[in-house]
Amino acid sequence: MPKIELTHVTKRWDKFYGVDDLNLVIEDNAFVTLLGPSGCGKTTTLRMIAGLETPTSGKITIGDRVVYDSEAGINVPPNKRKVGFLFQNYALWPNMTVYQNISFGLSNVKEELPQIDFEARKAAALIRILQKPDDVVKTVQECVDKKGKLDENKAHIKLIDRYEISIYTAKELMSYKLHETMEPATVAKAKQAELEKALKAAQEKCRAEGCVFGDDFTCLKDGKPVTSVRKLSKEEIDLSVRRVARIVKIGMFMDRYPAELSGGQQQRVAIARTLAPEPSVLFMDEPLSNLDAKLRLEMRSELQRLHLETGSTFVYVTHDQMEAMTLATKICLIENGVLQQYDAPLTVYGQPNNLFVADFVGNPAINFIEGKGSQNADGSVDLTILNGLRATFTPKAPLSLKEWYAQADAADEEKKQLQAEKAAQKGYVEKSNKDTVFRYHVAVVDEEEDFGDEVELTDEDLVVGVRPEFLSLSDTGALEGEIYSAMPTGMETTVKVRVGDFLLTGVVFGGVLYRLGQKVRLDFRGDDVVLFSRRNGRLITQGSLTVQ
């Protein structure tokens, strides 16, 4: 499976930038989720890689093949990119059976393909199966009902799945009627002799043409497959359909129509149809959004298993951060067309690059606590938080706030100069949807309307981010508060604790009951509390927070 690389990819409509100068590398066999709020550019990114949307500028490479390059004038059409696309709307043909829906795309394939002797391959498969005739009999007899009647359709599916053969091979195997004879071994031996004779004749014919059979009965000449422009045979199509039906477990629904299936079953059909052509990359645009909560959870685990079994590269669009966290090997978080962070899920959760990432990922949401303070000689930072409370933030790793700000300001200045150089170039279009520092939310009891008044910020203005699981309620806590709300779910209880005018969210594991107004004590545990600069919104470091 190929690696996907995006280099300085931009997509704009007039002055609106849907995707702004995106650089991204999706590794081979990765499961990457494009995450972000509605309208952030994640679907546009997906569609550009797939070829359904043309970038304004940049370069896209899939494997060792450039599929788009604005400077070189390359733009490979979607049907030539060897990718599969699974939409939010399953788009199944209502007048076609499940089998016809899955095979529809395969029947239209016409390209340079290797020549295969399907009759010889079928003969070899049957010879292999007939070596154990009792297993065939046992498989067929599993499809006999209480009245002794054989369900032939069920028997065909059982044989297809057990021996990984096509329906045509399964029907021929059933025609031998091994399950009806008293001596299946004798019948099997006679059929084997016929098949071996036919296989030998096919091999001699192949040699007469100057070729030999490969492992899968591909015709080889001088060690290379003999190819020709052709359509897929019925045998090839059926084998592909049955293969993907086994993967998504819908083999028994082949003769049904979409209207006769549940939402989850329709979703499986759509996945099977996408997998049938064996795409090198599978794109999915919010494919689970039409399902109910329980089914979504089940399908997430199915997609994980599917990724492992197919070995394909998955690129998945969602605005549901729980889906992104549970499915992805890497999360690509986008806001306003700009990449905010590209890391493993737990890295994005525990070490968010900025305030936006910290706020967007995590449920319940992170607690933001504004503070003002300065660094001591030992590296700790004295803070004033929650309307006058004194606290100390101790960095997990050595840190100089002065040096950190100097480096951050230097990086900002360099970025500003690069932007000025870009603006001076011919054809530059100024971005109308300007990038701004994220306006985080501090939860208070009496919310006031925020008019967006600008406050002059200094290097002493900081924001502490505390995940709900790091808020500890105990009898010995340093802070006093009262329960503002409590929402038990059985496994855990989400509580909001009032401290002065502020509200802090915590998660208490286990069946603990709280009453509203109950006095509690709390503090902040662990050294994974995050510290941000309020001035530029970026992550400074992780550490522990102690209230004095």
N, C-alpha and C positions, 0 to 999 in steps of 0.2 A: 504494500500500500504506500502511496506517495506522501511526501511532505508538502505542505501548502505554505507559500510565502507571499506576503503582501508588502510591497515597498512603496512608501509615500503615496498611498492610494487616497484619492480625494473624490468625493461626489458632491456636486452642488447644483442647485437649481437657482439660476440668477445669483443673488447674493446670499441665499440660504445654503449653508454647508451641512448636508446630511451626514457626511463622513469627512473628517478633516485630518489629512496627512497621517493616515494610519499605517503603522509598521507592525507586522505581526507574523510570527512563525508558528504554524500548527504542525507539530511533529507527527511522524508516521505512527499510526495506530492510536492516536490520542483521542480522548473524548472531551472536546472543548465546548463549553457553553458560552454563548454570547449573551451577556446579562445586562439589563439596564431598564430604566423606566420607559413608558410608551413614547415613541418619537425620538429615541436617542440615537438611532442609526444602526441598530443590531440587525434588523431584517434587511436593510439596504446593503450592509456588509456581506451577509449571506448570499443575497441575490447577485452581487457583483462577482463573488467567487464562482457561483454556479453559471454565470453568463446570462442571467435573466435581466440584469441591469448593467448598463455600460458606464464605467467610471469616467469622471471628467479628466483625471490624470493619474499616473502611477503605473505600477507593474504588478502582475499576479502570475505566480508560477505554481503549477501543480506537478509534483515530481520533478523531472528534469525537463519539463515542457512549459514554455512561456505561453499562457493562454490569453494574456492581455498585456499590451505595452503601448502606452499612448504615444511615445516618441517613435517607436518602430512601426506603428500602425498595425499591430497584431491584435486581433479580436476573434478568438476561436468560438464558434457558436456553441450553445449549451449541449446539443446532442452529440458533439464531438469531444466533450470534456470528460466523458466516462464517470459522470457523477449521478447520484440518485437524489431525488427531492421528495420529501414528505411534508405535505402542507397541513395547515390547521384544519382546513376542510378536506375530508378524505377523498373527495372527487371520484367516488366509485360509480361505474356505469350501472344504473338501476335495472336496465333491461338485460344485463349480462350476469351469468352465474359467477360465483367466486372464482372458479377455474378460469373462465373467460376473462375476468378482470385481471387476474395475475398474468395470464399468458398474452394479453393484448399487445403489450409493448414488444414482447419477444417475437411475435408473428410478423412484425414490421421490420425486424432487423435484416439488413442485407449488406454484407461487408466481406472483406477478405478473411476467410475462415479455413482452418485445416480440413482436409478430406478424411472422413472417418467411415469405416465399414461397420455400420450399426448392426447389420445382421450377424456379423462375426462376433461383435461385442455382446449381443444378446445371447448368442449360442454359448459363449464363454461363461456368462453370468448364470445361465441355466445349468450348465455342467457343474459349476461350483455349488449351486443350491441343491442339486440332485444327489450330491455326495452324502447328504444327510436327509433322506426322505422322511424319516420319522418326525423331524422338526417341522417339515412342511405340513404333514398331516396334523400335528398338534396345533399349529398356528391356525389352520383352517377350521378345525373342530372347536376352537375357542369362539367361533362366530355362529355356532348352532344354538338356537333358542331352546326353551324348555319343551316345546312341542316337537323338537327334532328337525326344525326347518332351518336350512342354511341361509344366512344373509350374505349373498355373494358380494355385494358392494362393500360391506364391512370386511369380508375376507380379502378382497383386493387391496384395501387400505392397509390391512395388517401385514400382508406380504410386501407391499411397497415400502412400508416403514421398517420392517424387519430386515429386508435384504437390500434396501436402497436401490430399488429397480423402478422402471416405468410401469404405467398401467398396461401397456401392450405386453411387456414381459410377464407381468402378473397374470394377465388373462391367459396367456399361453401356458403358464405353469398350472393354472386352474384347469385348463382343458385336458391335462394329463390324468385328472381325476384320481390322484394318489389317495385321497381321503375316502374314495368309494371302493377301493380294492382291498382284498384280504392280504395281498403281498405287495405293498408299496415299493419294497426294495427291488423286486424283480422288474416291475414296470419302470422304475427309475433307471435301472441298469440298461434296459432296452432303449429308453429315450436318450440316455447319455451316449450310447453307441452311435445313434443317428446324428446327434448334435456334434460329436467329435468328427464324424465323417464330413459334415457340412463345414465345420471350422477348418479342417485340413484343406478342403477344396478352396476355401476363401484365401487361405495363406498361400497356396500354390498359384492362384490367380494374381495375387498381389506381387509375388516374386517374378511372375512372367512379365509384369509391367515394370520390372526393375526396382521394386520397392519392398519394404518389409513393414510389419506392424510394430507400432510402439506399444507401450504399456496399456494405453487406453484405446488401442486399435486405430490410432492415427496412422495414415500412410506416410512413411519416411523414405526419403530418397537422399542418399549420401549423408545420412544422419539428421536431415532437416525435414520438417513437416511439409508435405505437398499441400499448397493452398489454392483456393479459387474463390471468386466472388459468388456467394450463394446466400440463400436464406437458411435459417435454422430448420432442421428436420422436425417432424412431429415428435420423434423420440427425444431429441435434444430439448425441445420445449417442455415436454412432459417431465423429463428428469429434473429440469430447473424448477418447474412449478412444484413438484413433489418435494424437492430439496428444501425450498423456502417454507413450504407448508409444514414440514417436520420441525423446522427451526421455531416457527411461531405457533405451532400446535393447532392447526386448523384443517388437518387432513380430512376430517369427517364432514366438513362443510362445503366440499367442492361443488356440489350440485345445487346449493342454495343460492338465493338472490339476496342482495344487500338488505332489502327490507325485512328479510326473515332473520337477520342477525342483530345481536345487541350492539351497543356502542363500542364496547371493548373488542368484540369479534370483528366489527367493521375496521377498527383501528389495526388489528392484526392483519387483515386482508390488505390494507393500504401499505403496511410495512412489508409484507410478502411481495407485493407488486413492485415495490421500490428495490427490494433485494434481488429479485429474479434475474436482472441483467448483470449481476455481480459488479456493481459500481465500485470504483476504487475509493470514492468518498461518498458518505451519506449525509445529506443536509436535512435538518428537521426544523420546521418553523412552527413553534408552539403546538406540537402534535397532540398534546394531552389536554389542552384547554377545554375541549368539548366534553370531557368525561367527568363523572362525579368523583368526590374526594377519595373514596375507598378504591375505586377503579384506577385512579391516577397513581395511587401508591403501589398497586399491583403492577401497573405498566412500567413504573420506574424500575422495579427490580427486573422486569422482562427486558427492558432496554439495556440494562447493565449486562445481563446474560448474553443478549444478542451481540453486544459489542465484543465480548470475549470470544464468542463462537465464530463470528464472521471475520474478526481480525481487521475490519475496515476502520478508516478514520471517520469519526463522527463529529459533525459540527451542529450544535443544537442551540436554537434561539429560544429564550424564555425571559419573562419579566418576573417569574416566580423564583425568588432566591433560594427557597427550599429545594426546588428541582435542581437548580444549579449546584448547590452544595452537595446533594446526595449523588448526583450522576457524574459530575465532571472529574477528569484528571487535572484540568486547568480551567479557571474562570477568566473570561475576558470581559471586564466591566467597562461599559461605555456610558458617557453622559455628554449630551449636546454634540455628538459626533466625534468626541475626543476620547481616546483610550485613557482610563483612569488607573487600572491595575490589571496585570496579567500574571496570575500566580495560581498555585494549588489552592483548593477551597479553604483549607484550614489556615493557610498563610494569609489569604484575603480576610478571613474572619478575625484572626488574632493579631495581625500586623497590617491594618489597613493603611494605604498610602496617604489618605487624606480624610477630611471630615465627611465628604460625600460617601466614600466607600464604607466608612464605619457606620454611617447612618443607614445605608441601603441594605447592607448584609447583616442578618441577625434578626431573629424573632423569638421573644420580644426584642424591641429595638434597644440599642445601647443608650446608657445614661450619659448625657453631656453635662458637665459641671464647669462653669466658668470660674477662672481663678486669676489672681494677680500675685506675682511673686518674683523672687530673684534667687540666683544660685549661690549656695554656700561654698566655702573652700573645699569641703569634703565631697562635693559633687551633688549633694541633695538640694532640692529646691523647696524653699519655704513658700507656702501658698496661703492666700486668704480666699476661702470658698464659702458658698451658701450664706451670704450676708454676714460675714465677719468671723466665721469659724477658722481657726488656725489648723493647718495641715502640712505635712511634709511628704513630698514625692521623692522617692529614692530610685534612681535609674538602675535598671538591671545590668547595664554595661557602662563603663566610664564614658562621661559626656561633658563637653564644654558647650554651654548654651551660646556663648559668644562666638565660638568657632562655627557652630552649627548655623547660626544666623548669617555669618559672613559667607559661608559656602552657599547657603540658600539664595542670598541676595546676588551673589556672583552668577549663579545659574540663571536667575531671573533676568539679569542684565544681558547675559549672553543670548538668552531666548529673545529678548527685546530687540537686540541688534540683528539677529537672524530674521526676525519678522520685518524689520525695517528694510533689510536687503531684499526680501521677497516682495515687499510692497513697491519697491522701486523697479521691479522687473516689468517688462511689457506684458500686458494682458492680465495683470493681477486684478482680482476682484475682492474688495474688502468684505469681510464676513459680517453679515447683518445680525446673526444670532451670536452675540459676543459671549466670550467665556468670562465668568465671574467666580469669585470665591463663594463656595456653597454656604447658604444661610441655614445653619443647623438650628434645631429646636431644643430649647431648654424647658422642660415640663414644670409648670407652676400651677398652684391651686386656682388662682383667678387669672385666666388668660386675658391679656390685653391685646388690642389690635396693634400689629406691627406695621408701622408706616415706612419701615426701611430707612430710618434716619441713620446717617453715617456717623460713626463714632471714631475719633482719632485713636488708633491703636499703636501700642509700642511693643518692644520685645518682651515686656513684662506681662503682657496680656496672653494668657494661656487657656487651653481647654483640656479638661481631663475627661477621658472616656472610660466608663466602667460598664462592662457587660453584666447583664442581670445575674448571671451565675456567680459573679464575684462579690455580690452584695450579701453579706452574712448577717443573719439575725441570730442573736444569742444574748444570754443574760449579762454577759460581760462586755458587750459592745460599747464603743466609745461615744457613739451618737445616740441621742434619744429621739424617737419618732412615734408616730401612731399609724395604725393601719387605715389607709384611705380606701382601698378596695382589695378584695381577695377573690381569685377565680380558680377554684380547685378543678383539676381534670382527672383526678384519680392517681396518676403517676406522679404529678407535680402540682404545685399551686403557684400561680403568678400573683404577686402582691405588689401594690403600690403603697409606698411608705411616705407619709408627709413629714418633712423636716423643715420646720419654719414655714415659709411660703412655697417651698420646692417639693416636687414629687420625684421619688426614686423608685425604679422598677426592679424587683428581685424575683428570683425563681427558687422556691423551696421544694426540694425533692421529697417524695413520700406523702402519705395521707395526713398532712397537718392542717388543722382548721383554725382560722383566725376570725375574730369578729371585728366589724368596723368600729373604729375609735379605740381599739385595744392599744395600750402603750407597749412599745417594743424598744429594744436597743439593737444597734447595728454598727457594723464597720465594714471595711473593704479588705477582702482576703486575696492572697496570692501576689505574684509579681508580674502579672500580665495586664495591669491597668495601663492604658495608653495616654500619652501626652501629645497634644497638638499645639501648633502655633496658631493663635487666633488671627494673627495678621495675614498669614498666607494660607492657612487651612491645612498645612501639611503635617504628617506624622514626625514627631521629634524622636521619641523613644518609648520603650516599655519600662515598667517598674512597679513599685508598690506605693500605696497611698495610706498614710497613717494620720488619723485625726488626733490632735494634741488635747 
